Amino acid sequence: GKEKVKMKQVVSEYEKNKNITFDSFFAQDKIVTTYRFRPEGEEFTYVTLEENAYSSKTSRKYNYMLMTLPLLRNGAMKKLKRQLTSLKTMIEGE
């Protein structure tokens, strides 16, 4: 089976209907994920995602940078879809 990964996650910034930022901590790594929201008409919202990763370990630092390259974007796009689905569920649950 899959190994479970323990991670701490906190909301570091929140402005209702404008943005939300999560700081995720794993070992010595920190990942900052920000979602920005902009209404587009009555029934749609444009969502912008920004993600920055910081690591003291060189190998993981390069891994984070590699995931932004076009060849690896397919996996990143699948991850983005999961993140947006999770965010949608969380927001609609308010």
C-alpha positions in Angstrom: 0.0 0.0 0.0 0.9 3.6 0.0 2.9 5.2 2.8 1.2 7.9 4.8 3.0 11.2 4.9 2.7 13.4 8.0 2.5 17.1 7.1 1.5 20.2 8.9 -0.7 22.7 7.0 -1.8 26.2 8.2 -3.9 28.9 6.6 -1.4 31.9 6.6 -3.6 34.4 4.7 -7.3 34.6 4.0 -9.5 37.2 2.5 -13.1 35.9 1.9 -13.9 35.7 -1.8 -10.4 37.1 -2.8 -7.6 34.7 -1.7 -6.5 32.0 0.6 -2.9 30.9 1.3 -1.8 27.6 2.8 1.7 27.0 4.2 2.5 23.3 4.2 5.4 21.9 6.2 7.1 18.5 5.6 10.4 17.8 7.4 12.6 20.8 6.4 10.4 21.7 3.4 7.8 24.5 3.1 5.3 24.8 0.3 3.3 27.9 0.0 0.1 27.5 -2.0 -2.0 30.6 -2.9 -5.4 30.6 -4.6 -6.8 33.9 -5.9 -10.4 34.3 -6.9 -12.0 36.7 -9.3 -15.7 36.6 -10.1 -16.5 36.1 -13.8 -20.2 36.8 -14.2 -23.0 35.5 -12.0 -22.1 31.8 -11.9 -18.3 31.5 -12.5 -15.1 32.3 -10.6 -11.7 32.6 -12.2 -9.1 30.9 -9.9 -5.4 31.5 -10.1 -3.0 29.1 -8.3 0.5 30.0 -7.3 2.8 27.5 -5.6 6.3 28.0 -4.3 8.4 25.4 -2.7 11.4 25.8 -0.4 13.8 23.1 0.7 17.1 22.9 2.5 17.8 19.7 0.6 19.3 20.3 -2.9 17.7 17.2 -4.4 14.2 18.2 -3.4 14.8 21.8 -4.4 15.6 20.6 -7.9 12.6 18.2 -7.9 10.3 21.1 -7.1 11.9 23.2 -10.0 11.7 20.2 -12.4 7.9 19.8 -11.9 7.4 23.2 -13.5 9.0 22.1 -16.8 6.7 21.5 -19.8 7.6 17.7 -20.0 6.3 17.2 -16.5 3.3 19.5 -16.7 0.9 16.6 -17.4 1.4 15.3 -13.9 1.3 18.8 -12.5 -2.0 19.4 -14.3 -3.5 16.3 -12.7 -2.3 17.5 -9.3 -3.9 20.9 -10.0 -7.2 19.3 -10.9 -7.2 17.4 -7.6 -6.3 20.5 -5.7 -9.1 22.5 -7.3 -11.6 19.8 -6.7 -10.6 19.7 -3.1 -10.8 23.5 -2.8 -14.2 23.5 -4.4 -15.5 20.9 -1.9 -14.1 22.9 1.0 -15.6 26.2 -0.2 -19.0 24.8 -0.9 -19.0 23.2 2.5 -18.9 26.6 4.2 
